[in-house]
Amino acid sequence: NPPTITVPPFLAVEISLRSADGRAHRLVLQTTPPHALSVAAGGRAAVRIAGLRAGRYPVLLDGRSAGALVAGGEVGP
């Protein structure tokens, strides 16, 4: 949350995932190659991603569209 976040291009970012609903989840940031996070029920996970080229990178949560990470543009949620 929020569904779309904008970050500066070419700077490292960290994505974190927390299961607050008591179920396991899998998040995939569709970069090349994709970055994935899996959490157990009630768990947490994080991944640091090297700087991304300018562009829009879709986020999938449990196989469904959940938003996007935008590298470049106006920074913020």
C-alpha positions in Angstrom: 0.0 0.0 0.0 -0.3 2.4 -1.8 -0.8 0.5 -5.1 1.6 2.7 -7.1 4.9 4.0 -5.8 7.4 6.2 -7.7 11.1 6.0 -7.0 14.2 7.7 -8.6 15.7 5.6 -11.4 19.1 3.9 -10.8 18.9 4.1 -7.0 18.5 0.9 -4.9 15.1 0.3 -3.3 13.8 -2.1 -0.7 10.5 -3.8 -1.0 8.9 -5.4 2.1 5.9 -7.7 2.5 4.0 -8.5 5.7 1.2 -11.0 6.0 -1.4 -9.3 8.3 -4.3 -11.6 7.3 -2.9 -14.9 8.6 -2.2 -16.4 5.2 0.9 -17.1 3.2 1.6 -14.7 0.2 3.9 -14.3 -2.8 4.7 -11.0 -4.3 6.5 -10.6 -7.7 7.9 -7.4 -9.0 8.0 -7.9 -12.8 11.5 -6.7 -13.6 14.1 -8.6 -15.7 14.7 -10.9 -14.0 11.7 -10.9 -11.7 12.1 -10.2 -8.0 10.0 -12.4 -5.7 9.1 -12.4 -2.0 7.3 -15.2 -0.2 6.0 -14.9 3.3 4.4 -17.5 5.6 1.2 -16.7 7.5 2.0 -13.8 9.8 5.5 -13.5 8.4 7.6 -10.7 6.9 10.1 -10.5 4.1 12.1 -7.9 2.3 14.4 -7.6 -0.8 16.8 -4.9 -1.8 16.7 -4.2 -5.6 19.6 -2.5 -7.4 18.7 0.7 -9.3 16.1 0.2 -12.0 16.0 1.9 -15.4 13.2 4.4 -15.8 9.9 2.6 -16.5 6.8 1.0 -14.9 7.2 -2.4 -13.2 3.9 -4.2 -12.4 3.5 -5.9 -9.0 1.7 -9.2 -8.7 0.4 -10.5 -5.3 -0.6 -14.1 -5.3 -0.7 -14.0 -9.1 -3.0 -11.0 -9.4 -2.3 -7.4 -10.3 -1.6 -5.4 -7.1 -0.1 -2.2 -8.4 3.2 -1.0 -9.8 6.6 0.4 -9.0 7.5 3.4 -11.2 11.1 4.3 -11.6 11.4 8.0 -12.7 8.9 10.8 -12.5 7.7 12.6 -9.4 8.9 10.6 -6.4 6.4 9.4 -3.7 3.3 7.3 -3.1 
